[in-house]
Amino acid sequence: MDGTEPNYTLNHDGHRTVPWRSPVKILAIALLSLSLSAFGDDEKPVNYCHNQQVNLHWESMLPESPEDPLVIKLYGLRVGLCQMID
């Protein structure tokens, strides 16, 4: 060894962990950057609930896969959220 310390530690399983890559730190940095970017925009956010092309896309997805639980849940979630913000 040349006297420098490694930039990682070993966890209880013996796996390497990099201190700055912990999930909590990554989440905190992501939330901070998102909150700071929200203060920088003076423009009104885009409301996709009133976008006719997006609405047609969602209306076409439901009949194409009526048995797909993911499509059904996403469609219901979108409709519910759009009703909440209107």
Chimera marker file (.cmm) of the C-alpha trace (Angstrom):
<marker_set name="trace">
<marker id="1" x="0.000" y="0.000" z="0.000" r="1" g="1" b="0" radius="0.5"/>
<marker id="2" x="1.152" y="3.536" z="-0.645" r="1" g="1" b="0" radius="0.5"/>
<marker id="3" x="-0.299" y="4.996" z="2.554" r="1" g="1" b="0" radius="0.5"/>
<marker id="4" x="-3.554" y="6.307" z="1.054" r="1" g="1" b="0" radius="0.5"/>
<marker id="5" x="-6.831" y="5.182" z="2.495" r="1" g="1" b="0" radius="0.5"/>
<marker id="6" x="-9.446" y="3.572" z="0.225" r="1" g="1" b="0" radius="0.5"/>
<marker id="7" x="-12.506" y="5.625" z="-0.682" r="1" g="1" b="0" radius="0.5"/>
<marker id="8" x="-14.810" y="2.823" z="0.413" r="1" g="1" b="0" radius="0.5"/>
<marker id="9" x="-15.729" y="0.876" z="3.515" r="1" g="1" b="0" radius="0.5"/>
<marker id="10" x="-16.900" y="-2.681" z="3.992" r="1" g="1" b="0" radius="0.5"/>
<marker id="11" x="-20.411" y="-3.255" z="5.287" r="1" g="1" b="0" radius="0.5"/>
<marker id="12" x="-21.515" y="-6.129" z="7.550" r="1" g="1" b="0" radius="0.5"/>
<marker id="13" x="-21.714" y="-8.495" z="4.535" r="1" g="1" b="0" radius="0.5"/>
<marker id="14" x="-18.190" y="-7.680" z="3.423" r="1" g="1" b="0" radius="0.5"/>
<marker id="15" x="-19.365" y="-5.690" z="0.388" r="1" g="1" b="0" radius="0.5"/>
<marker id="16" x="-17.803" y="-2.370" z="-0.522" r="1" g="1" b="0" radius="0.5"/>
<marker id="17" x="-19.852" y="0.735" z="0.158" r="1" g="1" b="0" radius="0.5"/>
<marker id="18" x="-18.928" y="4.204" z="-1.028" r="1" g="1" b="0" radius="0.5"/>
<marker id="19" x="-19.936" y="6.691" z="1.692" r="1" g="1" b="0" radius="0.5"/>
<marker id="20" x="-21.302" y="9.378" z="-0.639" r="1" g="1" b="0" radius="0.5"/>
<marker id="21" x="-23.461" y="6.869" z="-2.528" r="1" g="1" b="0" radius="0.5"/>
<marker id="22" x="-25.772" y="5.912" z="0.306" r="1" g="1" b="0" radius="0.5"/>
<marker id="23" x="-29.457" y="5.848" z="-0.740" r="1" g="1" b="0" radius="0.5"/>
<marker id="24" x="-30.391" y="8.488" z="1.829" r="1" g="1" b="0" radius="0.5"/>
<marker id="25" x="-27.778" y="10.916" z="0.548" r="1" g="1" b="0" radius="0.5"/>
<marker id="26" x="-28.771" y="10.321" z="-3.075" r="1" g="1" b="0" radius="0.5"/>
<marker id="27" x="-32.438" y="10.862" z="-2.225" r="1" g="1" b="0" radius="0.5"/>
<marker id="28" x="-31.639" y="14.019" z="-0.258" r="1" g="1" b="0" radius="0.5"/>
<marker id="29" x="-29.606" y="15.451" z="-3.135" r="1" g="1" b="0" radius="0.5"/>
<marker id="30" x="-32.362" y="14.611" z="-5.638" r="1" g="1" b="0" radius="0.5"/>
<marker id="31" x="-35.058" y="16.218" z="-3.497" r="1" g="1" b="0" radius="0.5"/>
<marker id="32" x="-32.937" y="19.292" z="-2.902" r="1" g="1" b="0" radius="0.5"/>
<marker id="33" x="-32.190" y="19.745" z="-6.586" r="1" g="1" b="0" radius="0.5"/>
<marker id="34" x="-35.864" y="19.294" z="-7.493" r="1" g="1" b="0" radius="0.5"/>
<marker id="35" x="-36.993" y="21.802" z="-4.899" r="1" g="1" b="0" radius="0.5"/>
<marker id="36" x="-34.386" y="24.342" z="-6.013" r="1" g="1" b="0" radius="0.5"/>
<marker id="37" x="-35.349" y="23.930" z="-9.654" r="1" g="1" b="0" radius="0.5"/>
<marker id="38" x="-38.969" y="24.652" z="-8.758" r="1" g="1" b="0" radius="0.5"/>
<marker id="39" x="-37.983" y="28.091" z="-7.450" r="1" g="1" b="0" radius="0.5"/>
<marker id="40" x="-36.137" y="28.970" z="-10.652" r="1" g="1" b="0" radius="0.5"/>
<marker id="41" x="-39.114" y="28.694" z="-13.011" r="1" g="1" b="0" radius="0.5"/>
<marker id="42" x="-41.445" y="31.626" z="-13.343" r="1" g="1" b="0" radius="0.5"/>
<marker id="43" x="-43.325" y="29.933" z="-16.176" r="1" g="1" b="0" radius="0.5"/>
<marker id="44" x="-46.681" y="28.319" z="-15.571" r="1" g="1" b="0" radius="0.5"/>
<marker id="45" x="-46.328" y="24.508" z="-15.552" r="1" g="1" b="0" radius="0.5"/>
<marker id="46" x="-47.779" y="22.554" z="-18.459" r="1" g="1" b="0" radius="0.5"/>
<marker id="47" x="-51.112" y="20.883" z="-17.693" r="1" g="1" b="0" radius="0.5"/>
<marker id="48" x="-51.195" y="17.671" z="-19.712" r="1" g="1" b="0" radius="0.5"/>
<marker id="49" x="-54.767" y="17.003" z="-18.617" r="1" g="1" b="0" radius="0.5"/>
<marker id="50" x="-55.945" y="19.529" z="-21.210" r="1" g="1" b="0" radius="0.5"/>
<marker id="51" x="-53.630" y="18.334" z="-23.995" r="1" g="1" b="0" radius="0.5"/>
<marker id="52" x="-55.899" y="16.789" z="-26.642" r="1" g="1" b="0" radius="0.5"/>
<marker id="53" x="-53.144" y="14.646" z="-28.178" r="1" g="1" b="0" radius="0.5"/>
<marker id="54" x="-52.177" y="13.142" z="-24.807" r="1" g="1" b="0" radius="0.5"/>
<marker id="55" x="-55.845" y="12.516" z="-23.973" r="1" g="1" b="0" radius="0.5"/>
<marker id="56" x="-56.381" y="10.699" z="-27.275" r="1" g="1" b="0" radius="0.5"/>
<marker id="57" x="-53.315" y="8.568" z="-26.599" r="1" g="1" b="0" radius="0.5"/>
<marker id="58" x="-54.649" y="7.511" z="-23.191" r="1" g="1" b="0" radius="0.5"/>
<marker id="59" x="-58.140" y="6.917" z="-24.581" r="1" g="1" b="0" radius="0.5"/>
<marker id="60" x="-56.656" y="4.587" z="-27.212" r="1" g="1" b="0" radius="0.5"/>
<marker id="61" x="-54.536" y="2.644" z="-24.714" r="1" g="1" b="0" radius="0.5"/>
<marker id="62" x="-57.466" y="1.385" z="-22.648" r="1" g="1" b="0" radius="0.5"/>
<marker id="63" x="-59.341" y="-0.430" z="-25.468" r="1" g="1" b="0" radius="0.5"/>
<marker id="64" x="-56.065" y="-1.852" z="-26.824" r="1" g="1" b="0" radius="0.5"/>
<marker id="65" x="-55.332" y="-3.679" z="-23.570" r="1" g="1" b="0" radius="0.5"/>
<marker id="66" x="-58.528" y="-3.898" z="-21.504" r="1" g="1" b="0" radius="0.5"/>
<marker id="67" x="-57.212" y="-6.780" z="-19.384" r="1" g="1" b="0" radius="0.5"/>
<marker id="68" x="-53.843" y="-5.227" z="-18.500" r="1" g="1" b="0" radius="0.5"/>
<marker id="69" x="-54.032" y="-4.235" z="-14.807" r="1" g="1" b="0" radius="0.5"/>
<marker id="70" x="-51.159" y="-1.750" z="-15.133" r="1" g="1" b="0" radius="0.5"/>
<marker id="71" x="-52.867" y="0.169" z="-17.954" r="1" g="1" b="0" radius="0.5"/>
<marker id="72" x="-56.165" y="0.155" z="-16.050" r="1" g="1" b="0" radius="0.5"/>
<marker id="73" x="-54.526" y="1.455" z="-12.864" r="1" g="1" b="0" radius="0.5"/>
<marker id="74" x="-52.490" y="4.111" z="-14.663" r="1" g="1" b="0" radius="0.5"/>
<marker id="75" x="-55.526" y="5.287" z="-16.621" r="1" g="1" b="0" radius="0.5"/>
<marker id="76" x="-57.607" y="5.505" z="-13.432" r="1" g="1" b="0" radius="0.5"/>
<marker id="77" x="-54.812" y="7.322" z="-11.609" r="1" g="1" b="0" radius="0.5"/>
<marker id="78" x="-54.466" y="9.829" z="-14.441" r="1" g="1" b="0" radius="0.5"/>
<marker id="79" x="-58.201" y="10.481" z="-14.601" r="1" g="1" b="0" radius="0.5"/>
<marker id="80" x="-58.382" y="10.911" z="-10.830" r="1" g="1" b="0" radius="0.5"/>
<marker id="81" x="-55.407" y="13.262" z="-10.669" r="1" g="1" b="0" radius="0.5"/>
<marker id="82" x="-56.718" y="15.350" z="-13.565" r="1" g="1" b="0" radius="0.5"/>
<marker id="83" x="-60.076" y="15.683" z="-11.794" r="1" g="1" b="0" radius="0.5"/>
<marker id="84" x="-58.292" y="16.785" z="-8.618" r="1" g="1" b="0" radius="0.5"/>
<marker id="85" x="-56.380" y="19.625" z="-10.284" r="1" g="1" b="0" radius="0.5"/>
<marker id="86" x="-59.278" y="20.946" z="-12.362" r="1" g="1" b="0" radius="0.5"/>
<link id1="1" id2="2" r="1" g="1" b="0" radius="0.2"/>
<link id1="2" id2="3" r="1" g="1" b="0" radius="0.2"/>
<link id1="3" id2="4" r="1" g="1" b="0" radius="0.2"/>
<link id1="4" id2="5" r="1" g="1" b="0" radius="0.2"/>
<link id1="5" id2="6" r="1" g="1" b="0" radius="0.2"/>
<link id1="6" id2="7" r="1" g="1" b="0" radius="0.2"/>
<link id1="7" id2="8" r="1" g="1" b="0" radius="0.2"/>
<link id1="8" id2="9" r="1" g="1" b="0" radius="0.2"/>
<link id1="9" id2="10" r="1" g="1" b="0" radius="0.2"/>
<link id1="10" id2="11" r="1" g="1" b="0" radius="0.2"/>
<link id1="11" id2="12" r="1" g="1" b="0" radius="0.2"/>
<link id1="12" id2="13" r="1" g="1" b="0" radius="0.2"/>
<link id1="13" id2="14" r="1" g="1" b="0" radius="0.2"/>
<link id1="14" id2="15" r="1" g="1" b="0" radius="0.2"/>
<link id1="15" id2="16" r="1" g="1" b="0" radius="0.2"/>
<link id1="16" id2="17" r="1" g="1" b="0" radius="0.2"/>
<link id1="17" id2="18" r="1" g="1" b="0" radius="0.2"/>
<link id1="18" id2="19" r="1" g="1" b="0" radius="0.2"/>
<link id1="19" id2="20" r="1" g="1" b="0" radius="0.2"/>
<link id1="20" id2="21" r="1" g="1" b="0" radius="0.2"/>
<link id1="21" id2="22" r="1" g="1" b="0" radius="0.2"/>
<link id1="22" id2="23" r="1" g="1" b="0" radius="0.2"/>
<link id1="23" id2="24" r="1" g="1" b="0" radius="0.2"/>
<link id1="24" id2="25" r="1" g="1" b="0" radius="0.2"/>
<link id1="25" id2="26" r="1" g="1" b="0" radius="0.2"/>
<link id1="26" id2="27" r="1" g="1" b="0" radius="0.2"/>
<link id1="27" id2="28" r="1" g="1" b="0" radius="0.2"/>
<link id1="28" id2="29" r="1" g="1" b="0" radius="0.2"/>
<link id1="29" id2="30" r="1" g="1" b="0" radius="0.2"/>
<link id1="30" id2="31" r="1" g="1" b="0" radius="0.2"/>
<link id1="31" id2="32" r="1" g="1" b="0" radius="0.2"/>
<link id1="32" id2="33" r="1" g="1" b="0" radius="0.2"/>
<link id1="33" id2="34" r="1" g="1" b="0" radius="0.2"/>
<link id1="34" id2="35" r="1" g="1" b="0" radius="0.2"/>
<link id1="35" id2="36" r="1" g="1" b="0" radius="0.2"/>
<link id1="36" id2="37" r="1" g="1" b="0" radius="0.2"/>
<link id1="37" id2="38" r="1" g="1" b="0" radius="0.2"/>
<link id1="38" id2="39" r="1" g="1" b="0" radius="0.2"/>
<link id1="39" id2="40" r="1" g="1" b="0" radius="0.2"/>
<link id1="40" id2="41" r="1" g="1" b="0" radius="0.2"/>
<link id1="41" id2="42" r="1" g="1" b="0" radius="0.2"/>
<link id1="42" id2="43" r="1" g="1" b="0" radius="0.2"/>
<link id1="43" id2="44" r="1" g="1" b="0" radius="0.2"/>
<link id1="44" id2="45" r="1" g="1" b="0" radius="0.2"/>
<link id1="45" id2="46" r="1" g="1" b="0" radius="0.2"/>
<link id1="46" id2="47" r="1" g="1" b="0" radius="0.2"/>
<link id1="47" id2="48" r="1" g="1" b="0" radius="0.2"/>
<link id1="48" id2="49" r="1" g="1" b="0" radius="0.2"/>
<link id1="49" id2="50" r="1" g="1" b="0" radius="0.2"/>
<link id1="50" id2="51" r="1" g="1" b="0" radius="0.2"/>
<link id1="51" id2="52" r="1" g="1" b="0" radius="0.2"/>
<link id1="52" id2="53" r="1" g="1" b="0" radius="0.2"/>
<link id1="53" id2="54" r="1" g="1" b="0" radius="0.2"/>
<link id1="54" id2="55" r="1" g="1" b="0" radius="0.2"/>
<link id1="55" id2="56" r="1" g="1" b="0" radius="0.2"/>
<link id1="56" id2="57" r="1" g="1" b="0" radius="0.2"/>
<link id1="57" id2="58" r="1" g="1" b="0" radius="0.2"/>
<link id1="58" id2="59" r="1" g="1" b="0" radius="0.2"/>
<link id1="59" id2="60" r="1" g="1" b="0" radius="0.2"/>
<link id1="60" id2="61" r="1" g="1" b="0" radius="0.2"/>
<link id1="61" id2="62" r="1" g="1" b="0" radius="0.2"/>
<link id1="62" id2="63" r="1" g="1" b="0" radius="0.2"/>
<link id1="63" id2="64" r="1" g="1" b="0" radius="0.2"/>
<link id1="64" id2="65" r="1" g="1" b="0" radius="0.2"/>
<link id1="65" id2="66" r="1" g="1" b="0" radius="0.2"/>
<link id1="66" id2="67" r="1" g="1" b="0" radius="0.2"/>
<link id1="67" id2="68" r="1" g="1" b="0" radius="0.2"/>
<link id1="68" id2="69" r="1" g="1" b="0" radius="0.2"/>
<link id1="69" id2="70" r="1" g="1" b="0" radius="0.2"/>
<link id1="70" id2="71" r="1" g="1" b="0" radius="0.2"/>
<link id1="71" id2="72" r="1" g="1" b="0" radius="0.2"/>
<link id1="72" id2="73" r="1" g="1" b="0" radius="0.2"/>
<link id1="73" id2="74" r="1" g="1" b="0" radius="0.2"/>
<link id1="74" id2="75" r="1" g="1" b="0" radius="0.2"/>
<link id1="75" id2="76" r="1" g="1" b="0" radius="0.2"/>
<link id1="76" id2="77" r="1" g="1" b="0" radius="0.2"/>
<link id1="77" id2="78" r="1" g="1" b="0" radius="0.2"/>
<link id1="78" id2="79" r="1" g="1" b="0" radius="0.2"/>
<link id1="79" id2="80" r="1" g="1" b="0" radius="0.2"/>
<link id1="80" id2="81" r="1" g="1" b="0" radius="0.2"/>
<link id1="81" id2="82" r="1" g="1" b="0" radius="0.2"/>
<link id1="82" id2="83" r="1" g="1" b="0" radius="0.2"/>
<link id1="83" id2="84" r="1" g="1" b="0" radius="0.2"/>
<link id1="84" id2="85" r="1" g="1" b="0" radius="0.2"/>
<link id1="85" id2="86" r="1" g="1" b="0" radius="0.2"/>
</marker_set>
